[in-house]
Amino acid sequence: MATATEEVAAAKPFFTTRVITFIAFTATLIFSQNMLSVSSQIGVGDWEFWLDWKDYAWAPFVYTWLVAVHFPVYSYVFNKFFKVYFGATLVLMFFFLQRNLMIQLFVQLPSYLLPAMATDFTLVLFGLRKHMGLYVLISCFLAGVLVVPGHFLFLNVPFLLTNVVYPDPLNTATNHVMPMWSVIRMVIPKAPIPAYIAEQFTWPLPYRSFYDPYIIMTGFMGIMGVVWSGFTYIFLKAIFYAIGKTTKHFVEPAGA
């Protein structure tokens, strides 16, 4: 028969010491960022290079499953077990560091940064206990919607505002310095380029019409985020069910 001291010791949480917690945290972080990396390479591929240059009908399917399933899970798991309130952003930073060290590739970070931050912020608002379903729904929606603005702000805007020297076609001795955005609009306004250029993008009036393909793609990403939220909720429930079944043997008193 177990003594009272043994029963108390056995009833402690699974992660009892700082060493075990540190090991578990490190292992979870490494596993999470590698899962994100592999999923991005398999599911997204080179779409992250040309998010707004490819077919708008497929971009929402390509991106939303990644940001709407991975990031809410990272936020919830790191908060639940390690009291870290920026789990998704932390995983993304390590993912970006790994990719940057391997191939010096910056492009993944802008497309994923705002979705990761949105899931972390949503978790802070809704907490873990009573609002898991609402957290998953809103975080998945925001993650899907914010892919396009993040890509636009961090990649497209710096590129479009870069000044280039453009020779005057009528006077070879004259050059004009203008933003890349102006050059593209002047030279290839109807080429297979981003919709905000092909649809006559201007800074005072960003979109010529509300049915711009760029806006449609953003809205469709939000819808797909809601669709994926159901799978994310089931995935989270499965994770904690499996953990509960696995760890109960470590916390129950001997002979229980």
C-alpha positions as semicolon CSV with decimal commas, in nm:
position;residue;x (nm);y (nm);z (nm)
1;M;0,000;0,000;0,000
2;A;0,139;0,342;-0,101
3;T;0,222;0,590;0,170
4;A;0,071;0,939;0,183
5;T;0,400;1,091;0,065
6;E;0,415;0,858;-0,235
7;E;0,055;0,937;-0,325
8;V;0,117;1,312;-0,312
9;A;0,432;1,271;-0,520
10;A;0,247;1,059;-0,775
11;A;-0,037;1,311;-0,799
12;K;0,189;1,597;-0,908
13;P;0,158;1,730;-1,265
14;F;0,355;1,549;-1,535
15;F;0,598;1,839;-1,596
16;T;0,717;1,875;-1,239
17;T;1,074;1,998;-1,261
18;R;1,234;2,281;-1,450
19;V;1,459;2,038;-1,634
20;I;1,169;1,828;-1,760
21;T;0,976;2,141;-1,852
22;F;1,272;2,280;-2,045
23;I;1,324;1,953;-2,230
24;A;0,954;1,925;-2,311
25;F;0,938;2,288;-2,424
26;T;1,244;2,253;-2,648
27;A;1,118;1,929;-2,799
28;T;0,775;2,080;-2,865
29;L;0,928;2,388;-3,026
30;I;1,159;2,185;-3,251
31;F;0,881;1,948;-3,350
32;S;0,637;2,234;-3,418
33;Q;0,868;2,438;-3,637
34;N;0,972;2,130;-3,833
35;M;0,608;2,033;-3,880
36;L;0,539;2,384;-4,008
37;S;0,841;2,369;-4,238
38;V;0,753;2,031;-4,387
39;S;0,385;2,122;-4,424
40;S;0,478;2,448;-4,597
41;Q;0,713;2,277;-4,839
42;I;0,467;1,999;-4,924
43;G;0,141;2,193;-4,922
44;V;0,241;2,545;-5,025
45;G;0,561;2,487;-5,221
46;D;0,665;2,790;-5,423
47;W;0,323;2,953;-5,389
48;E;0,466;3,172;-5,116
49;F;0,686;3,337;-5,378
50;W;0,390;3,427;-5,599
51;L;0,091;3,452;-5,369
52;D;-0,081;3,721;-5,574
53;W;0,066;3,627;-5,912
54;K;-0,092;3,283;-5,949
55;D;-0,446;3,162;-5,993
56;Y;-0,673;3,327;-5,736
57;A;-0,903;3,025;-5,736
58;W;-0,639;2,803;-5,577
59;A;-0,445;3,031;-5,342
60;P;-0,706;3,012;-5,061
61;F;-0,693;2,631;-5,064
62;V;-0,314;2,630;-5,066
63;Y;-0,258;2,868;-4,778
64;T;-0,550;2,850;-4,540
65;W;-0,509;2,489;-4,427
66;L;-0,155;2,573;-4,315
67;V;-0,220;2,892;-4,117
68;A;-0,569;2,796;-3,991
69;V;-0,469;2,454;-3,858
70;H;-0,110;2,496;-3,746
71;F;-0,104;2,837;-3,576
72;P;-0,412;2,801;-3,353
73;V;-0,280;2,465;-3,233
74;Y;0,064;2,610;-3,156
75;S;-0,087;2,901;-2,963
76;Y;-0,313;2,674;-2,759
77;V;-0,055;2,403;-2,682
78;F;0,221;2,640;-2,574
79;N;-0,018;2,836;-2,356
80;K;-0,175;2,525;-2,205
81;F;0,146;2,348;-2,106
82;F;0,412;2,618;-2,081
83;K;0,218;2,941;-2,012
84;V;0,366;3,100;-2,323
85;Y;0,126;3,352;-2,476
86;F;0,297;3,385;-2,814
87;G;0,344;3,021;-2,914
88;A;0,254;3,055;-3,282
89;T;0,479;3,358;-3,329
90;L;0,762;3,180;-3,147
91;V;0,733;2,875;-3,373
92;L;0,725;3,101;-3,679
93;M;1,042;3,283;-3,569
94;F;1,228;2,954;-3,530
95;F;1,089;2,835;-3,863
96;F;1,209;3,154;-4,030
97;L;1,550;3,125;-3,862
98;Q;1,591;2,770;-3,985
99;R;1,492;2,855;-4,341
100;N;1,705;3,167;-4,345
101;L;2,013;2,979;-4,225
102;M;1,959;2,705;-4,480
103;I;1,880;2,899;-4,797
104;Q;1,863;3,266;-4,691
105;L;1,495;3,288;-4,779
106;F;1,296;3,579;-4,638
107;V;0,969;3,533;-4,819
108;Q;0,794;3,292;-4,579
109;L;0,794;3,529;-4,283
110;P;0,571;3,805;-4,430
111;S;0,301;3,565;-4,546
112;Y;0,276;3,395;-4,206
113;L;0,358;3,671;-3,958
114;L;0,017;3,838;-3,923
115;P;-0,175;3,504;-3,906
116;A;0,056;3,379;-3,629
117;M;0,024;3,700;-3,429
118;A;-0,354;3,699;-3,476
119;T;-0,393;3,350;-3,327
120;D;-0,179;3,445;-3,027
121;F;-0,376;3,764;-2,970
122;T;-0,708;3,581;-3,002
123;L;-0,598;3,328;-2,741
124;V;-0,515;3,608;-2,499
125;L;-0,867;3,747;-2,547
126;F;-1,065;3,424;-2,511
127;G;-0,846;3,215;-2,283
128;L;-0,841;2,839;-2,260
129;R;-1,117;2,717;-2,032
130;K;-1,463;2,813;-2,152
131;H;-1,411;2,952;-2,501
132;M;-1,204;2,697;-2,690
133;G;-1,456;2,665;-2,972
134;L;-1,492;3,042;-3,014
135;Y;-1,114;3,084;-2,999
136;V;-1,062;2,825;-3,274
137;L;-1,332;2,978;-3,495
138;I;-1,206;3,337;-3,472
139;S;-0,836;3,253;-3,482
140;C;-0,877;3,037;-3,792
141;F;-1,079;3,309;-3,964
142;L;-0,824;3,579;-3,885
143;A;-0,533;3,357;-3,983
144;G;-0,686;3,298;-4,325
145;V;-0,781;3,660;-4,387
146;L;-0,448;3,810;-4,279
147;V;-0,227;3,611;-4,517
148;V;-0,293;3,849;-4,806
149;P;-0,245;4,180;-4,616
150;G;0,078;4,049;-4,463
151;H;0,213;3,947;-4,802
152;F;0,109;4,279;-4,951
153;L;0,255;4,500;-4,675
154;F;0,588;4,327;-4,627
155;L;0,669;4,212;-4,980
156;N;0,467;4,394;-5,244
157;V;0,475;4,747;-5,104
158;P;0,856;4,764;-5,064
159;F;0,897;4,624;-5,415
160;L;0,643;4,861;-5,573
161;L;0,792;5,167;-5,400
162;T;1,148;5,092;-5,511
163;N;1,272;5,370;-5,737
164;V;1,404;5,262;-6,075
165;V;1,568;5,452;-6,358
166;Y;1,359;5,424;-6,672
167;P;1,498;5,554;-7,004
168;D;1,277;5,781;-7,208
169;P;1,182;5,587;-7,525
170;L;1,166;5,911;-7,730
171;N;1,482;6,068;-7,599
172;T;1,777;5,838;-7,534
173;A;1,961;6,107;-7,335
174;T;1,678;6,139;-7,079
175;N;1,608;5,909;-6,786
176;H;1,316;5,914;-6,546
177;V;1,325;5,806;-6,183
178;M;0,995;5,657;-6,077
179;P;0,858;5,386;-5,849
180;M;0,839;5,033;-5,985
181;W;0,463;5,054;-5,950
182;S;0,451;5,336;-6,208
183;V;0,677;5,149;-6,448
184;I;0,464;4,836;-6,437
185;R;0,143;5,028;-6,492
186;M;0,294;5,215;-6,785
187;V;0,466;4,925;-6,958
188;I;0,263;4,608;-6,895
189;P;-0,073;4,712;-6,745
190;K;-0,253;4,398;-6,870
191;A;0,018;4,138;-6,827
192;P;-0,031;3,842;-6,585
193;I;0,062;4,049;-6,283
194;P;-0,103;4,116;-5,944
195;A;-0,466;4,224;-5,962
196;Y;-0,412;4,554;-5,783
197;I;-0,192;4,658;-6,078
198;A;-0,393;4,499;-6,358
199;E;-0,710;4,660;-6,218
200;Q;-0,550;5,008;-6,234
201;F;-0,428;5,039;-5,875
202;T;-0,387;5,397;-5,751
203;W;-0,295;5,520;-5,404
204;P;-0,593;5,757;-5,357
205;L;-0,840;5,496;-5,486
206;P;-0,686;5,156;-5,413
207;Y;-0,945;4,950;-5,601
208;R;-1,147;5,033;-5,906
209;S;-1,427;4,804;-5,796
210;F;-1,531;4,604;-5,494
211;Y;-1,527;4,279;-5,692
212;D;-1,153;4,308;-5,748
213;P;-1,002;3,956;-5,754
214;Y;-0,763;4,057;-5,478
215;I;-1,053;4,132;-5,243
216;I;-1,236;3,817;-5,348
217;M;-0,931;3,605;-5,267
218;T;-0,902;3,762;-4,922
219;G;-1,267;3,697;-4,847
220;F;-1,244;3,341;-4,973
221;M;-0,945;3,284;-4,744
222;G;-1,158;3,395;-4,449
223;I;-1,432;3,150;-4,549
224;M;-1,181;2,868;-4,582
225;G;-1,039;2,958;-4,241
226;V;-1,384;2,902;-4,090
227;V;-1,411;2,570;-4,271
228;W;-1,075;2,457;-4,136
229;S;-1,169;2,565;-3,784
230;G;-1,379;2,250;-3,745
231;F;-1,082;2,028;-3,823
232;T;-0,863;2,235;-3,591
233;Y;-1,109;2,194;-3,304
234;I;-1,120;1,817;-3,355
235;F;-0,740;1,806;-3,375
236;L;-0,700;1,994;-3,048
237;K;-0,953;1,770;-2,874
238;A;-0,767;1,465;-3,002
239;I;-0,434;1,599;-2,876
240;F;-0,559;1,653;-2,521
241;Y;-0,751;1,327;-2,517
242;A;-0,435;1,139;-2,613
243;I;-0,226;1,330;-2,359
244;G;-0,481;1,264;-2,086
245;K;-0,485;0,893;-2,160
246;T;-0,105;0,876;-2,172
247;T;-0,021;1,078;-1,863
248;K;-0,290;0,946;-1,627
249;H;-0,065;0,652;-1,543
250;F;0,197;0,896;-1,414
251;V;-0,036;1,093;-1,191
252;E;-0,255;0,820;-1,042
253;P;-0,147;0,668;-0,711
254;A;-0,009;0,317;-0,724
255;G;-0,284;0,055;-0,708
256;A;-0,558;0,300;-0,808
